[in-house]
Amino acid sequence: MQKKIPMRQCLGCREMKPKVELIRVVRSPEGDISLDFRGKASGRGAYVCPDAQCLKKAVRARALERAFSCQIPQEIYDKLNEQMEAGV
C-alpha cells in the first residue's frame, strides 16, 4: 500500500502541489510572520511555491492577510521577499 502524499495549495498560483515542494509561511502564536523552510515551526501556516512570483501574486491578492486573518504591514512582505531570495 502506497503512503498518501499530503497536498497543499499555493496562495500565489492556486495550484495543488505536494507539501514538500512548497514553502510554509507561518504566523507564530506571538504574531510574528516568517518563512518556515523546514515546515516544523509552531503556528498557523500557509503555503507558497519557492518562487518570488508566487509570493508577489499572494501579496497582490492579499491572500496571506486572509489566511492569517490580520493586517500585514509592507515591512513584513519585504522581509519575506528577502528571505525567499536568500533561501534562508
PDB file with one MODEL, atoms N, CA, C and O in Angstrom:
MODEL        1
ATOM      1  N   MET A   1       0.844  -1.182   0.000  1.00  0.00           N
ATOM      2  CA  MET A   1       0.000   0.000   0.000  1.00  0.00           C
ATOM      3  C   MET A   1       0.885   1.239   0.000  1.00  0.00           C
ATOM      4  O   MET A   1       1.812   1.343   0.804  1.00  0.00           O
ATOM      5  N   GLN A   2       0.603   2.185  -0.902  1.00  0.00           N
ATOM      6  CA  GLN A   2       1.405   3.387  -1.012  1.00  0.00           C
ATOM      7  C   GLN A   2       1.027   4.393   0.066  1.00  0.00           C
ATOM      8  O   GLN A   2      -0.128   4.502   0.478  1.00  0.00           O
ATOM      9  N   LYS A   3       2.051   5.125   0.506  1.00  0.00           N
ATOM     10  CA  LYS A   3       1.831   6.151   1.505  1.00  0.00           C
ATOM     11  C   LYS A   3       1.183   7.372   0.840  1.00  0.00           C
ATOM     12  O   LYS A   3       1.586   7.771  -0.253  1.00  0.00           O
ATOM     13  N   LYS A   4       0.193   7.957   1.490  1.00  0.00           N
ATOM     14  CA  LYS A   4      -0.505   9.114   0.945  1.00  0.00           C
ATOM     15  C   LYS A   4       0.410  10.338   0.982  1.00  0.00           C
ATOM     16  O   LYS A   4       1.066  10.601   1.990  1.00  0.00           O
ATOM     17  N   ILE A   5       0.449  11.081  -0.122  1.00  0.00           N
ATOM     18  CA  ILE A   5       1.267  12.289  -0.210  1.00  0.00           C
ATOM     19  C   ILE A   5       0.394  13.487   0.150  1.00  0.00           C
ATOM     20  O   ILE A   5      -0.595  13.752  -0.532  1.00  0.00           O
ATOM     21  N   PRO A   6       0.748  14.227   1.227  1.00  0.00           N
ATOM     22  CA  PRO A   6      -0.069  15.390   1.591  1.00  0.00           C
ATOM     23  C   PRO A   6       0.060  16.495   0.543  1.00  0.00           C
ATOM     24  O   PRO A   6       1.164  16.831   0.114  1.00  0.00           O
ATOM     25  N   MET A   7      -1.064  17.047   0.142  1.00  0.00           N
ATOM     26  CA  MET A   7      -1.096  18.101  -0.869  1.00  0.00           C
ATOM     27  C   MET A   7      -1.538  19.412  -0.215  1.00  0.00           C
ATOM     28  O   MET A   7      -2.364  19.419   0.698  1.00  0.00           O
ATOM     29  N   ARG A   8      -0.971  20.522  -0.699  1.00  0.00           N
ATOM     30  CA  ARG A   8      -1.341  21.848  -0.221  1.00  0.00           C
ATOM     31  C   ARG A   8      -1.497  22.762  -1.426  1.00  0.00           C
ATOM     32  O   ARG A   8      -0.940  22.496  -2.491  1.00  0.00           O
ATOM     33  N   GLN A   9      -2.263  23.849  -1.254  1.00  0.00           N
ATOM     34  CA  GLN A   9      -2.488  24.794  -2.336  1.00  0.00           C
ATOM     35  C   GLN A   9      -1.609  26.015  -2.154  1.00  0.00           C
ATOM     36  O   GLN A   9      -1.555  26.593  -1.069  1.00  0.00           O
ATOM     37  N   CYS A  10      -0.920  26.409  -3.213  1.00  0.00           N
ATOM     38  CA  CYS A  10      -0.102  27.616  -3.192  1.00  0.00           C
ATOM     39  C   CYS A  10      -1.035  28.830  -3.189  1.00  0.00           C
ATOM     40  O   CYS A  10      -2.003  28.878  -3.948  1.00  0.00           O
ATOM     41  N   LEU A  11      -0.739  29.806  -2.332  1.00  0.00           N
ATOM     42  CA  LEU A  11      -1.569  31.010  -2.266  1.00  0.00           C
ATOM     43  C   LEU A  11      -1.377  31.920  -3.477  1.00  0.00           C
ATOM     44  O   LEU A  11      -2.238  32.748  -3.775  1.00  0.00           O
ATOM     45  N   GLY A  12      -0.253  31.771  -4.174  1.00  0.00           N
ATOM     46  CA  GLY A  12       0.013  32.627  -5.335  1.00  0.00           C
ATOM     47  C   GLY A  12      -0.607  32.105  -6.604  1.00  0.00           C
ATOM     48  O   GLY A  12      -1.456  32.766  -7.202  1.00  0.00           O
ATOM     49  N   CYS A  13      -0.186  30.906  -7.029  1.00  0.00           N
ATOM     50  CA  CYS A  13      -0.675  30.355  -8.302  1.00  0.00           C
ATOM     51  C   CYS A  13      -1.919  29.497  -8.126  1.00  0.00           C
ATOM     52  O   CYS A  13      -2.543  29.114  -9.116  1.00  0.00           O
ATOM     53  N   ARG A  14      -2.293  29.189  -6.893  1.00  0.00           N
ATOM     54  CA  ARG A  14      -3.502  28.426  -6.553  1.00  0.00           C
ATOM     55  C   ARG A  14      -3.457  26.984  -7.055  1.00  0.00           C
ATOM     56  O   ARG A  14      -4.505  26.362  -7.227  1.00  0.00           O
ATOM     57  N   GLU A  15      -2.258  26.440  -7.295  1.00  0.00           N
ATOM     58  CA  GLU A  15      -2.120  25.057  -7.740  1.00  0.00           C
ATOM     59  C   GLU A  15      -1.909  24.142  -6.542  1.00  0.00           C
ATOM     60  O   GLU A  15      -1.246  24.510  -5.572  1.00  0.00           O
ATOM     61  N   MET A  16      -2.484  22.942  -6.624  1.00  0.00           N
ATOM     62  CA  MET A  16      -2.262  21.929  -5.597  1.00  0.00           C
ATOM     63  C   MET A  16      -0.951  21.226  -5.899  1.00  0.00           C
ATOM     64  O   MET A  16      -0.744  20.728  -7.005  1.00  0.00           O
ATOM     65  N   LYS A  17      -0.063  21.188  -4.908  1.00  0.00           N
ATOM     66  CA  LYS A  17       1.243  20.555  -5.073  1.00  0.00           C
ATOM     67  C   LYS A  17       1.559  19.758  -3.818  1.00  0.00           C
ATOM     68  O   LYS A  17       0.972  20.002  -2.764  1.00  0.00           O
ATOM     69  N   PRO A  18       2.487  18.801  -3.920  1.00  0.00           N
ATOM     70  CA  PRO A  18       2.905  18.085  -2.712  1.00  0.00           C
ATOM     71  C   PRO A  18       3.483  19.059  -1.690  1.00  0.00           C
ATOM     72  O   PRO A  18       4.187  20.004  -2.046  1.00  0.00           O
ATOM     73  N   LYS A  19       3.182  18.822  -0.438  1.00  0.00           N
ATOM     74  CA  LYS A  19       3.590  19.709   0.661  1.00  0.00           C
ATOM     75  C   LYS A  19       5.100  19.954   0.676  1.00  0.00           C
ATOM     76  O   LYS A  19       5.543  21.058   0.993  1.00  0.00           O
ATOM     77  N   VAL A  20       5.896  18.932   0.334  1.00  0.00           N
ATOM     78  CA  VAL A  20       7.352  19.066   0.406  1.00  0.00           C
ATOM     79  C   VAL A  20       7.907  20.009  -0.655  1.00  0.00           C
ATOM     80  O   VAL A  20       9.034  20.483  -0.516  1.00  0.00           O
ATOM     81  N   GLU A  21       7.141  20.297  -1.721  1.00  0.00           N
ATOM     82  CA  GLU A  21       7.600  21.201  -2.777  1.00  0.00           C
ATOM     83  C   GLU A  21       7.311  22.657  -2.460  1.00  0.00           C
ATOM     84  O   GLU A  21       7.795  23.540  -3.168  1.00  0.00           O
ATOM     85  N   LEU A  22       6.541  22.935  -1.424  1.00  0.00           N
ATOM     86  CA  LEU A  22       6.125  24.293  -1.095  1.00  0.00           C
ATOM     87  C   LEU A  22       6.860  24.812   0.142  1.00  0.00           C
ATOM     88  O   LEU A  22       7.414  24.040   0.924  1.00  0.00           O
ATOM     89  N   ILE A  23       6.853  26.117   0.297  1.00  0.00           N
ATOM     90  CA  ILE A  23       7.440  26.772   1.466  1.00  0.00           C
ATOM     91  C   ILE A  23       6.298  27.263   2.343  1.00  0.00           C
ATOM     92  O   ILE A  23       5.329  27.846   1.856  1.00  0.00           O
ATOM     93  N   ARG A  24       6.423  27.020   3.626  1.00  0.00           N
ATOM     94  CA  ARG A  24       5.379  27.400   4.578  1.00  0.00           C
ATOM     95  C   ARG A  24       5.651  28.803   5.105  1.00  0.00           C
ATOM     96  O   ARG A  24       6.760  29.114   5.540  1.00  0.00           O
ATOM     97  N   VAL A  25       4.627  29.638   5.061  1.00  0.00           N
ATOM     98  CA  VAL A  25       4.664  30.945   5.709  1.00  0.00           C
ATOM     99  C   VAL A  25       3.889  30.755   6.997  1.00  0.00           C
ATOM    100  O   VAL A  25       2.749  30.292   6.977  1.00  0.00           O
ATOM    101  N   VAL A  26       4.505  31.113   8.125  1.00  0.00           N
ATOM    102  CA  VAL A  26       3.893  30.814   9.414  1.00  0.00           C
ATOM    103  C   VAL A  26       3.697  32.084  10.237  1.00  0.00           C
ATOM    104  O   VAL A  26       4.554  32.968  10.261  1.00  0.00           O
ATOM    105  N   ARG A  27       2.542  32.155  10.913  1.00  0.00           N
ATOM    106  CA  ARG A  27       2.304  33.204  11.910  1.00  0.00           C
ATOM    107  C   ARG A  27       2.393  32.530  13.262  1.00  0.00           C
ATOM    108  O   ARG A  27       1.569  31.683  13.606  1.00  0.00           O
ATOM    109  N   SER A  28       3.400  32.914  14.023  1.00  0.00           N
ATOM    110  CA  SER A  28       3.632  32.302  15.327  1.00  0.00           C
ATOM    111  C   SER A  28       2.560  32.743  16.319  1.00  0.00           C
ATOM    112  O   SER A  28       1.845  33.712  16.068  1.00  0.00           O
ATOM    113  N   PRO A  29       2.444  32.037  17.446  1.00  0.00           N
ATOM    114  CA  PRO A  29       1.466  32.450  18.472  1.00  0.00           C
ATOM    115  C   PRO A  29       1.700  33.884  18.965  1.00  0.00           C
ATOM    116  O   PRO A  29       0.769  34.529  19.449  1.00  0.00           O
ATOM    117  N   GLU A  30       2.940  34.389  18.847  1.00  0.00           N
ATOM    118  CA  GLU A  30       3.243  35.765  19.259  1.00  0.00           C
ATOM    119  C   GLU A  30       2.833  36.784  18.201  1.00  0.00           C
ATOM    120  O   GLU A  30       2.801  37.984  18.472  1.00  0.00           O
ATOM    121  N   GLY A  31       2.516  36.303  16.987  1.00  0.00           N
ATOM    122  CA  GLY A  31       2.099  37.201  15.919  1.00  0.00           C
ATOM    123  C   GLY A  31       3.170  37.490  14.894  1.00  0.00           C
ATOM    124  O   GLY A  31       2.927  38.250  13.957  1.00  0.00           O
ATOM    125  N   ASP A  32       4.359  36.905  15.041  1.00  0.00           N
ATOM    126  CA  ASP A  32       5.441  37.111  14.076  1.00  0.00           C
ATOM    127  C   ASP A  32       5.176  36.280  12.824  1.00  0.00           C
ATOM    128  O   ASP A  32       4.741  35.132  12.912  1.00  0.00           O
ATOM    129  N   ILE A  33       5.442  36.870  11.660  1.00  0.00           N
ATOM    130  CA  ILE A  33       5.238  36.167  10.390  1.00  0.00           C
ATOM    131  C   ILE A  33       6.598  35.957   9.745  1.00  0.00           C
ATOM    132  O   ILE A  33       7.381  36.897   9.608  1.00  0.00           O
ATOM    133  N   SER A  34       6.879  34.703   9.345  1.00  0.00           N
ATOM    134  CA  SER A  34       8.162  34.386   8.727  1.00  0.00           C
ATOM    135  C   SER A  34       8.014  33.183   7.811  1.00  0.00           C
ATOM    136  O   SER A  34       6.978  32.517   7.797  1.00  0.00           O
ATOM    137  N   LEU A  35       9.073  32.913   7.041  1.00  0.00           N
ATOM    138  CA  LEU A  35       9.101  31.720   6.195  1.00  0.00           C
ATOM    139  C   LEU A  35       9.648  30.562   7.016  1.00  0.00           C
ATOM    140  O   LEU A  35      10.610  30.719   7.768  1.00  0.00           O
ATOM    141  N   ASP A  36       9.031  29.408   6.865  1.00  0.00           N
ATOM    142  CA  ASP A  36       9.441  28.205   7.588  1.00  0.00           C
ATOM    143  C   ASP A  36       9.832  27.163   6.550  1.00  0.00           C
ATOM    144  O   ASP A  36       8.982  26.429   6.047  1.00  0.00           O
ATOM    145  N   PHE A  37      11.136  27.101   6.228  1.00  0.00           N
ATOM    146  CA  PHE A  37      11.603  26.206   5.177  1.00  0.00           C
ATOM    147  C   PHE A  37      11.553  24.742   5.599  1.00  0.00           C
ATOM    148  O   PHE A  37      11.461  23.864   4.741  1.00  0.00           O
ATOM    149  N   ARG A  38      11.610  24.457   6.899  1.00  0.00           N
ATOM    150  CA  ARG A  38      11.564  23.071   7.364  1.00  0.00           C
ATOM    151  C   ARG A  38      10.135  22.582   7.556  1.00  0.00           C
ATOM    152  O   ARG A  38       9.893  21.375   7.547  1.00  0.00           O
ATOM    153  N   GLY A  39       9.177  23.502   7.730  1.00  0.00           N
ATOM    154  CA  GLY A  39       7.784  23.119   7.906  1.00  0.00           C
ATOM    155  C   GLY A  39       7.467  22.610   9.295  1.00  0.00           C
ATOM    156  O   GLY A  39       6.473  21.907   9.477  1.00  0.00           O
ATOM    157  N   LYS A  40       8.292  22.949  10.290  1.00  0.00           N
ATOM    158  CA  LYS A  40       8.112  22.427  11.644  1.00  0.00           C
ATOM    159  C   LYS A  40       7.768  23.489  12.679  1.00  0.00           C
ATOM    160  O   LYS A  40       7.469  23.148  13.824  1.00  0.00           O
ATOM    161  N   ALA A  41       7.802  24.767  12.308  1.00  0.00           N
ATOM    162  CA  ALA A  41       7.556  25.834  13.277  1.00  0.00           C
ATOM    163  C   ALA A  41       6.099  25.809  13.746  1.00  0.00           C
ATOM    164  O   ALA A  41       5.193  25.484  12.977  1.00  0.00           O
ATOM    165  N   SER A  42       5.890  26.154  15.009  1.00  0.00           N
ATOM    166  CA  SER A  42       4.527  26.151  15.539  1.00  0.00           C
ATOM    167  C   SER A  42       3.814  27.426  15.109  1.00  0.00           C
ATOM    168  O   SER A  42       4.425  28.488  14.996  1.00  0.00           O
ATOM    169  N   GLY A  43       2.523  27.303  14.872  1.00  0.00           N
ATOM    170  CA  GLY A  43       1.713  28.444  14.487  1.00  0.00           C
ATOM    171  C   GLY A  43       0.867  28.130  13.274  1.00  0.00           C
ATOM    172  O   GLY A  43       0.896  27.018  12.749  1.00  0.00           O
ATOM    173  N   ARG A  44       0.120  29.115  12.838  1.00  0.00           N
ATOM    174  CA  ARG A  44      -0.770  28.983  11.679  1.00  0.00           C
ATOM    175  C   ARG A  44       0.066  29.053  10.413  1.00  0.00           C
ATOM    176  O   ARG A  44       0.910  29.940  10.282  1.00  0.00           O
ATOM    177  N   GLY A  45      -0.149  28.148   9.490  1.00  0.00           N
ATOM    178  CA  GLY A  45       0.661  28.097   8.289  1.00  0.00           C
ATOM    179  C   GLY A  45      -0.132  28.285   7.014  1.00  0.00           C
ATOM    180  O   GLY A  45      -1.315  27.950   6.941  1.00  0.00           O
ATOM    181  N   ALA A  46       0.537  28.826   6.013  1.00  0.00           N
ATOM    182  CA  ALA A  46       0.011  28.950   4.654  1.00  0.00           C
ATOM    183  C   ALA A  46       1.183  28.633   3.728  1.00  0.00           C
ATOM    184  O   ALA A  46       2.340  28.776   4.124  1.00  0.00           O
ATOM    185  N   TYR A  47       0.898  28.209   2.516  1.00  0.00           N
ATOM    186  CA  TYR A  47       1.946  27.705   1.643  1.00  0.00           C
ATOM    187  C   TYR A  47       2.059  28.504   0.355  1.00  0.00           C
ATOM    188  O   TYR A  47       1.058  28.943  -0.212  1.00  0.00           O
ATOM    189  N   VAL A  48       3.324  28.688  -0.108  1.00  0.00           N
ATOM    190  CA  VAL A  48       3.607  29.311  -1.399  1.00  0.00           C
ATOM    191  C   VAL A  48       4.697  28.505  -2.089  1.00  0.00           C
ATOM    192  O   VAL A  48       5.495  27.828  -1.441  1.00  0.00           O
ATOM    193  N   CYS A  49       4.718  28.589  -3.420  1.00  0.00           N
ATOM    194  CA  CYS A  49       5.778  27.934  -4.191  1.00  0.00           C
ATOM    195  C   CYS A  49       7.111  28.620  -3.887  1.00  0.00           C
ATOM    196  O   CYS A  49       7.128  29.781  -3.478  1.00  0.00           O
ATOM    197  N   PRO A  50       8.229  27.912  -4.082  1.00  0.00           N
ATOM    198  CA  PRO A  50       9.540  28.543  -3.857  1.00  0.00           C
ATOM    199  C   PRO A  50       9.913  29.456  -5.020  1.00  0.00           C
ATOM    200  O   PRO A  50      10.996  29.337  -5.594  1.00  0.00           O
ATOM    201  N   ASP A  51       9.020  30.353  -5.353  1.00  0.00           N
ATOM    202  CA  ASP A  51       9.180  31.253  -6.486  1.00  0.00           C
ATOM    203  C   ASP A  51       8.729  32.641  -6.037  1.00  0.00           C
ATOM    204  O   ASP A  51       7.649  32.793  -5.466  1.00  0.00           O
ATOM    205  N   ALA A  52       9.551  33.644  -6.294  1.00  0.00           N
ATOM    206  CA  ALA A  52       9.231  35.005  -5.869  1.00  0.00           C
ATOM    207  C   ALA A  52       7.953  35.509  -6.543  1.00  0.00           C
ATOM    208  O   ALA A  52       7.229  36.320  -5.965  1.00  0.00           O
ATOM    209  N   GLN A  53       7.668  35.034  -7.767  1.00  0.00           N
ATOM    210  CA  GLN A  53       6.457  35.472  -8.470  1.00  0.00           C
ATOM    211  C   GLN A  53       5.195  35.021  -7.740  1.00  0.00           C
ATOM    212  O   GLN A  53       4.218  35.767  -7.672  1.00  0.00           O
ATOM    213  N   CYS A  54       5.208  33.803  -7.192  1.00  0.00           N
ATOM    214  CA  CYS A  54       4.044  33.318  -6.441  1.00  0.00           C
ATOM    215  C   CYS A  54       3.837  34.135  -5.174  1.00  0.00           C
ATOM    216  O   CYS A  54       2.700  34.426  -4.801  1.00  0.00           O
ATOM    217  N   LEU A  55       4.924  34.503  -4.512  1.00  0.00           N
ATOM    218  CA  LEU A  55       4.810  35.344  -3.317  1.00  0.00           C
ATOM    219  C   LEU A  55       4.227  36.704  -3.689  1.00  0.00           C
ATOM    220  O   LEU A  55       3.391  37.240  -2.963  1.00  0.00           O
ATOM    221  N   LYS A  56       4.669  37.266  -4.825  1.00  0.00           N
ATOM    222  CA  LYS A  56       4.144  38.558  -5.268  1.00  0.00           C
ATOM    223  C   LYS A  56       2.654  38.468  -5.581  1.00  0.00           C
ATOM    224  O   LYS A  56       1.894  39.380  -5.254  1.00  0.00           O
ATOM    225  N   LYS A  57       2.232  37.368  -6.214  1.00  0.00           N
ATOM    226  CA  LYS A  57       0.811  37.187  -6.518  1.00  0.00           C
ATOM    227  C   LYS A  57      -0.003  37.083  -5.230  1.00  0.00           C
ATOM    228  O   LYS A  57      -1.094  37.646  -5.133  1.00  0.00           O
ATOM    229  N   ALA A  58       0.529  36.363  -4.244  1.00  0.00           N
ATOM    230  CA  ALA A  58      -0.167  36.218  -2.963  1.00  0.00           C
ATOM    231  C   ALA A  58      -0.280  37.567  -2.255  1.00  0.00           C
ATOM    232  O   ALA A  58      -1.300  37.856  -1.629  1.00  0.00           O
ATOM    233  N   VAL A  59       0.761  38.389  -2.351  1.00  0.00           N
ATOM    234  CA  VAL A  59       0.738  39.721  -1.733  1.00  0.00           C
ATOM    235  C   VAL A  59      -0.297  40.593  -2.440  1.00  0.00           C
ATOM    236  O   VAL A  59      -1.095  41.266  -1.789  1.00  0.00           O
ATOM    237  N   ARG A  60      -0.282  40.579  -3.769  1.00  0.00           N
ATOM    238  CA  ARG A  60      -1.195  41.400  -4.554  1.00  0.00           C
ATOM    239  C   ARG A  60      -2.651  41.032  -4.273  1.00  0.00           C
ATOM    240  O   ARG A  60      -3.514  41.906  -4.203  1.00  0.00           O
ATOM    241  N   ALA A  61      -2.918  39.744  -4.114  1.00  0.00           N
ATOM    242  CA  ALA A  61      -4.292  39.286  -3.870  1.00  0.00           C
ATOM    243  C   ALA A  61      -4.670  39.333  -2.390  1.00  0.00           C
ATOM    244  O   ALA A  61      -5.795  38.994  -2.024  1.00  0.00           O
ATOM    245  N   ARG A  62      -3.733  39.752  -1.539  1.00  0.00           N
ATOM    246  CA  ARG A  62      -3.932  39.799  -0.087  1.00  0.00           C
ATOM    247  C   ARG A  62      -4.308  38.429   0.480  1.00  0.00           C
ATOM    248  O   ARG A  62      -5.063  38.328   1.447  1.00  0.00           O
ATOM    249  N   ALA A  63      -3.772  37.387  -0.135  1.00  0.00           N
ATOM    250  CA  ALA A  63      -4.080  36.017   0.276  1.00  0.00           C
ATOM    251  C   ALA A  63      -3.511  35.703   1.660  1.00  0.00           C
ATOM    252  O   ALA A  63      -4.137  34.984   2.438  1.00  0.00           O
ATOM    253  N   LEU A  64      -2.332  36.234   1.968  1.00  0.00           N
ATOM    254  CA  LEU A  64      -1.744  35.992   3.292  1.00  0.00           C
ATOM    255  C   LEU A  64      -2.571  36.658   4.385  1.00  0.00           C
ATOM    256  O   LEU A  64      -2.747  36.090   5.462  1.00  0.00           O
ATOM    257  N   GLU A  65      -3.073  37.848   4.118  1.00  0.00           N
ATOM    258  CA  GLU A  65      -3.900  38.537   5.115  1.00  0.00           C
ATOM    259  C   GLU A  65      -5.182  37.757   5.384  1.00  0.00           C
ATOM    260  O   GLU A  65      -5.636  37.678   6.525  1.00  0.00           O
ATOM    261  N   ARG A  66      -5.765  37.182   4.335  1.00  0.00           N
ATOM    262  CA  ARG A  66      -6.973  36.371   4.532  1.00  0.00           C
ATOM    263  C   ARG A  66      -6.644  35.076   5.269  1.00  0.00           C
ATOM    264  O   ARG A  66      -7.415  34.638   6.124  1.00  0.00           O
ATOM    265  N   ALA A  67      -5.514  34.463   4.948  1.00  0.00           N
ATOM    266  CA  ALA A  67      -5.145  33.196   5.583  1.00  0.00           C
ATOM    267  C   ALA A  67      -4.874  33.382   7.073  1.00  0.00           C
ATOM    268  O   ALA A  67      -5.206  32.514   7.880  1.00  0.00           O
ATOM    269  N   PHE A  68      -4.273  34.510   7.436  1.00  0.00           N
ATOM    270  CA  PHE A  68      -3.915  34.746   8.837  1.00  0.00           C
ATOM    271  C   PHE A  68      -4.916  35.625   9.567  1.00  0.00           C
ATOM    272  O   PHE A  68      -4.765  35.845  10.768  1.00  0.00           O
ATOM    273  N   SER A  69      -5.923  36.130   8.891  1.00  0.00           N
ATOM    274  CA  SER A  69      -6.961  36.982   9.482  1.00  0.00           C
ATOM    275  C   SER A  69      -6.378  38.169  10.230  1.00  0.00           C
ATOM    276  O   SER A  69      -6.805  38.486  11.340  1.00  0.00           O
ATOM    277  N   CYS A  70      -5.389  38.828   9.610  1.00  0.00           N
ATOM    278  CA  CYS A  70      -4.804  40.017  10.227  1.00  0.00           C
ATOM    279  C   CYS A  70      -4.191  40.893   9.137  1.00  0.00           C
ATOM    280  O   CYS A  70      -3.906  40.428   8.033  1.00  0.00           O
ATOM    281  N   GLN A  71      -3.995  42.167   9.468  1.00  0.00           N
ATOM    282  CA  GLN A  71      -3.319  43.078   8.554  1.00  0.00           C
ATOM    283  C   GLN A  71      -1.826  42.802   8.597  1.00  0.00           C
ATOM    284  O   GLN A  71      -1.262  42.588   9.671  1.00  0.00           O
ATOM    285  N   ILE A  72      -1.186  42.805   7.444  1.00  0.00           N
ATOM    286  CA  ILE A  72       0.258  42.551   7.378  1.00  0.00           C
ATOM    287  C   ILE A  72       0.920  43.799   6.804  1.00  0.00           C
ATOM    288  O   ILE A  72       0.623  44.191   5.675  1.00  0.00           O
ATOM    289  N   PRO A  73       1.823  44.434   7.577  1.00  0.00           N
ATOM    290  CA  PRO A  73       2.489  45.642   7.082  1.00  0.00           C
ATOM    291  C   PRO A  73       3.467  45.325   5.942  1.00  0.00           C
ATOM    292  O   PRO A  73       3.923  44.190   5.802  1.00  0.00           O
ATOM    293  N   GLN A  74       3.778  46.340   5.136  1.00  0.00           N
ATOM    294  CA  GLN A  74       4.666  46.165   3.978  1.00  0.00           C
ATOM    295  C   GLN A  74       6.055  45.694   4.397  1.00  0.00           C
ATOM    296  O   GLN A  74       6.716  44.985   3.639  1.00  0.00           O
ATOM    297  N   GLU A  75       6.508  46.073   5.591  1.00  0.00           N
ATOM    298  CA  GLU A  75       7.845  45.651   6.052  1.00  0.00           C
ATOM    299  C   GLU A  75       7.927  44.124   6.142  1.00  0.00           C
ATOM    300  O   GLU A  75       8.966  43.537   5.838  1.00  0.00           O
ATOM    301  N   ILE A  76       6.841  43.491   6.556  1.00  0.00           N
ATOM    302  CA  ILE A  76       6.813  42.029   6.662  1.00  0.00           C
ATOM    303  C   ILE A  76       6.928  41.407   5.277  1.00  0.00           C
ATOM    304  O   ILE A  76       7.661  40.436   5.092  1.00  0.00           O
ATOM    305  N   TYR A  77       6.204  41.962   4.300  1.00  0.00           N
ATOM    306  CA  TYR A  77       6.292  41.448   2.935  1.00  0.00           C
ATOM    307  C   TYR A  77       7.705  41.603   2.382  1.00  0.00           C
ATOM    308  O   TYR A  77       8.213  40.710   1.703  1.00  0.00           O
ATOM    309  N   ASP A  78       8.347  42.754   2.678  1.00  0.00           N
ATOM    310  CA  ASP A  78       9.719  42.971   2.230  1.00  0.00           C
ATOM    311  C   ASP A  78      10.656  41.938   2.850  1.00  0.00           C
ATOM    312  O   ASP A  78      11.534  41.402   2.176  1.00  0.00           O
ATOM    313  N   LYS A  79      10.462  41.666   4.138  1.00  0.00           N
ATOM    314  CA  LYS A  79      11.290  40.681   4.832  1.00  0.00           C
ATOM    315  C   LYS A  79      11.080  39.279   4.250  1.00  0.00           C
ATOM    316  O   LYS A  79      12.045  38.537   4.065  1.00  0.00           O
ATOM    317  N   LEU A  80       9.830  38.916   3.960  1.00  0.00           N
ATOM    318  CA  LEU A  80       9.541  37.618   3.363  1.00  0.00           C
ATOM    319  C   LEU A  80      10.187  37.498   1.985  1.00  0.00           C
ATOM    320  O   LEU A  80      10.715  36.443   1.634  1.00  0.00           O
ATOM    321  N   ASN A  81      10.144  38.572   1.211  1.00  0.00           N
ATOM    322  CA  ASN A  81      10.752  38.566  -0.116  1.00  0.00           C
ATOM    323  C   ASN A  81      12.263  38.381  -0.022  1.00  0.00           C
ATOM    324  O   ASN A  81      12.847  37.635  -0.809  1.00  0.00           O
ATOM    325  N   GLU A  82      12.900  39.056   0.937  1.00  0.00           N
ATOM    326  CA  GLU A  82      14.347  38.905   1.142  1.00  0.00           C
ATOM    327  C   GLU A  82      14.689  37.466   1.544  1.00  0.00           C
ATOM    328  O   GLU A  82      15.649  36.887   1.037  1.00  0.00           O
ATOM    329  N   GLN A  83      13.897  36.894   2.458  1.00  0.00           N
ATOM    330  CA  GLN A  83      14.148  35.527   2.889  1.00  0.00           C
ATOM    331  C   GLN A  83      13.963  34.552   1.733  1.00  0.00           C
ATOM    332  O   GLN A  83      14.713  33.583   1.612  1.00  0.00           O
ATOM    333  N   MET A  84      12.973  34.799   0.886  1.00  0.00           N
ATOM    334  CA  MET A  84      12.713  33.921  -0.248  1.00  0.00           C
ATOM    335  C   MET A  84      13.897  33.950  -1.219  1.00  0.00           C
ATOM    336  O   MET A  84      14.337  32.905  -1.700  1.00  0.00           O
ATOM    337  N   GLU A  85      14.407  35.146  -1.504  1.00  0.00           N
ATOM    338  CA  GLU A  85      15.538  35.271  -2.411  1.00  0.00           C
ATOM    339  C   GLU A  85      16.806  34.680  -1.830  1.00  0.00           C
ATOM    340  O   GLU A  85      17.616  34.104  -2.555  1.00  0.00           O
ATOM    341  N   ALA A  86      16.984  34.820  -0.517  1.00  0.00           N
ATOM    342  CA  ALA A  86      18.189  34.287   0.135  1.00  0.00           C
ATOM    343  C   ALA A  86      18.096  32.790   0.341  1.00  0.00           C
ATOM    344  O   ALA A  86      19.118  32.111   0.440  1.00  0.00           O
ATOM    345  N   GLY A  87      16.881  32.266   0.408  1.00  0.00           N
ATOM    346  CA  GLY A  87      16.705  30.829   0.634  1.00  0.00           C
ATOM    347  C   GLY A  87      17.075  30.391   2.040  1.00  0.00           C
ATOM    348  O   GLY A  87      17.492  29.255   2.265  1.00  0.00           O
ATOM    349  N   VAL A  88      16.915  31.324   2.996  1.00  0.00           N
ATOM    350  CA  VAL A  88      17.293  31.031   4.386  1.00  0.00           C
ATOM    351  C   VAL A  88      16.334  30.053   4.992  1.00  0.00           C
ATOM    352  O   VAL A  88      16.485  29.682   6.156  1.00  0.00           O
TER     353      VAL A  88
ENDMDL
END
